[in-house]
């Protein structure tokens, strides 16, 4: 389900780390992801719990996943002195980020905001609405962050769920359109 880890940083953390980062339980309810709101530095520690996965990015690329509960010292990241020297000589500032994702399933509801007009030979024009429930979880953290969150500039779990609801309604409406083209009736639904 997840890509093989290219390298695994030291576990157990570091006493020399400047900050220990963890996704607090009080902020998890209903949230699928959390992006650590600052650039990561050498020896910062992250705590990963049983129900989480952390994805570590540097310079826009996934370096590794942390999918086992533990404390991890991020040792191969942008050290302040090295980063300043690199920026001075190359003009490039390395960026390191951590995204937390929940491993568990989330439940949601969806519904159409506008009726779909289905032309039926017997009943004429029938306005159909769609409502339902869904259950989902992230199967591929890298694809989710790169292709879904990043492409659509989704910053909150509400944004992600809004996009999922839109896509579900579009899929149902596309299926209704295909049924209409095949000459099926409302009673065939």
matplotlib code that plots the C-alpha trace (Angstrom):
import matplotlib.pyplot as plt

x = [0.0, 2.8, 6.0, 9.1, 11.0, 14.2, 15.9, 14.8, 16.2, 17.3, 14.5, 14.2, 14.7, 17.5, 18.1, 19.8, 16.8, 15.4, 11.8, 9.6, 6.6, 3.5, -0.1, -2.2, -5.3, -7.5, -6.8, -7.3, -11.0, -12.4, -9.0, -7.3, -4.1, -1.9, 1.1, 3.7, 3.4, 7.1, 10.3, 12.0, 15.6, 18.4, 17.6, 14.0, 12.1, 8.7, 6.4, 4.3, 1.5, -0.3, -3.0, -0.7, 1.7, 4.2, 5.5, 8.9, 9.6, 12.7, 12.9, 9.5, 10.3, 9.3, 12.3, 10.7, 7.5, 7.3, 4.5, 5.5, 4.8, 8.0, 10.0, 12.2, 15.2, 15.3, 19.1, 19.6, 17.7, 18.5, 20.9, 20.9, 24.6, 24.8, 21.6, 23.0, 26.2, 24.3, 22.1, 25.1, 27.0, 24.1, 21.3, 19.1, 17.4, 16.5, 12.9, 11.9, 8.3, 6.4, 2.8, 0.8, -2.0, -4.5, -4.4, -8.0, -11.2, -13.2, -17.0, -18.8, -22.1, -22.7, -25.6, -26.4, -27.1, -29.0, -31.5, -30.5, -33.1, -33.7, -36.0, -38.2, -40.5, -43.3, -43.0, -41.5, -38.8, -38.0, -35.8, -33.5, -31.4, -28.6, -27.7, -25.5, -22.8, -19.2, -16.2, -12.6, -9.0, -5.7, -4.2, -1.1, 0.1, 2.5, -0.2, -2.7, -0.4, 1.1, -1.9, -4.9, -4.0, -1.3, -3.0, -6.3, -4.6, -6.6, -5.4, -8.0, -9.8, -13.1, -11.6, -10.6, -14.0, -15.7, -13.7, -14.6, -18.3, -18.2, -16.5, -19.0, -21.9, -20.2, -19.7, -23.4, -24.5, -22.2, -23.7, -27.3, -26.3, -25.1, -28.3, -30.3, -28.3, -29.0, -32.8, -33.3, -36.3, -36.5, -38.2, -35.0, -32.9]
y = [0.0, 2.4, 2.9, 1.3, 3.7, 5.0, 5.5, 5.4, 8.1, 7.2, 6.3, 7.4, 11.1, 13.4, 15.3, 18.0, 18.5, 22.0, 21.1, 18.0, 18.0, 15.9, 16.1, 16.7, 14.6, 17.6, 18.8, 15.4, 15.0, 15.1, 16.1, 13.8, 15.7, 18.3, 20.1, 21.2, 25.0, 25.7, 24.7, 21.7, 22.0, 19.6, 17.3, 18.4, 15.5, 14.2, 11.9, 9.4, 7.6, 4.3, 6.0, 8.3, 8.4, 11.3, 12.1, 13.9, 16.2, 18.0, 20.3, 19.2, 15.4, 12.7, 11.4, 8.9, 7.8, 7.4, 4.8, 3.1, 4.7, 6.2, 9.4, 10.2, 12.6, 14.3, 14.2, 14.7, 18.0, 21.7, 22.6, 26.4, 26.9, 24.5, 25.9, 29.5, 28.5, 26.6, 29.6, 32.0, 29.9, 28.6, 31.0, 28.0, 27.6, 24.0, 23.4, 20.6, 19.9, 17.2, 16.2, 14.1, 11.9, 9.7, 6.0, 5.4, 5.6, 8.8, 8.9, 11.6, 12.5, 13.9, 15.3, 17.3, 21.0, 21.1, 18.5, 16.4, 16.6, 13.1, 12.9, 9.8, 8.7, 7.8, 10.6, 13.4, 15.5, 14.1, 16.1, 13.7, 14.5, 12.4, 11.9, 9.3, 8.4, 7.3, 6.0, 6.7, 6.7, 7.6, 4.6, 6.4, 9.4, 10.7, 10.7, 12.2, 15.1, 15.6, 15.0, 15.8, 18.3, 20.1, 20.1, 21.5, 23.7, 22.1, 23.2, 21.8, 18.6, 20.4, 21.4, 17.8, 16.5, 19.2, 18.0, 14.4, 15.3, 17.2, 14.2, 11.7, 13.8, 14.1, 10.4, 9.7, 12.3, 10.8, 7.4, 8.9, 10.5, 7.1, 5.5, 8.2, 7.6, 3.9, 4.7, 3.5, 4.8, 6.3, 3.1, 1.2, 3.1]
z = [0.0, 0.8, -1.2, 0.3, 2.5, 0.9, 4.2, 7.8, 10.2, 13.7, 16.0, 19.6, 18.9, 19.9, 23.0, 20.9, 18.7, 18.8, 18.7, 19.2, 16.9, 17.4, 16.0, 19.1, 19.5, 20.1, 16.6, 14.9, 15.1, 11.6, 10.1, 7.6, 7.5, 9.1, 7.6, 10.2, 9.9, 9.7, 8.0, 9.7, 11.0, 11.7, 14.7, 15.1, 16.4, 15.3, 17.2, 15.1, 16.9, 16.0, 13.9, 11.9, 9.1, 8.7, 5.2, 5.1, 2.1, 1.2, -1.8, -2.9, -3.0, -0.6, 1.3, 3.6, 5.4, 9.1, 9.5, 12.8, 16.2, 17.5, 18.0, 15.0, 14.8, 11.4, 11.0, 7.2, 6.9, 6.4, 9.2, 9.8, 9.2, 6.2, 4.8, 5.0, 3.3, 0.6, 0.0, -0.1, -2.7, -4.8, -4.1, -3.2, 0.1, 0.9, 2.1, 4.5, 5.4, 7.3, 6.6, 9.1, 7.7, 9.6, 8.8, 9.9, 7.8, 7.8, 7.1, 5.2, 3.5, 0.1, -1.8, -5.0, -4.7, -8.0, -9.4, -12.4, -15.2, -16.5, -19.5, -19.2, -22.1, -19.7, -17.0, -19.0, -17.3, -13.8, -11.4, -9.5, -6.5, -5.1, -1.4, 0.3, 2.7, 2.0, 3.9, 2.8, 3.8, 2.2, 0.4, -1.0, 1.1, -1.6, -4.4, -2.0, -1.1, -4.5, -6.8, -4.7, -2.0, -4.0, -7.4, -6.1, -3.4, -0.6, 2.8, 5.2, 5.7, 4.9, 1.6, 0.9, 1.8, -0.3, -3.3, -2.6, -2.4, -5.7, -7.4, -6.1, -7.4, -10.7, -11.0, -10.2, -12.7, -15.4, -14.7, -15.0, -18.3, -19.7, -18.6, -20.3, -23.5, -23.4, -23.3, -19.7, -17.8, -14.3, -13.1, -14.3, -11.7]

ax = plt.figure().add_subplot(projection="3d")
ax.plot(x, y, z, "-o")
ax.set_aspect("equal")
plt.show()
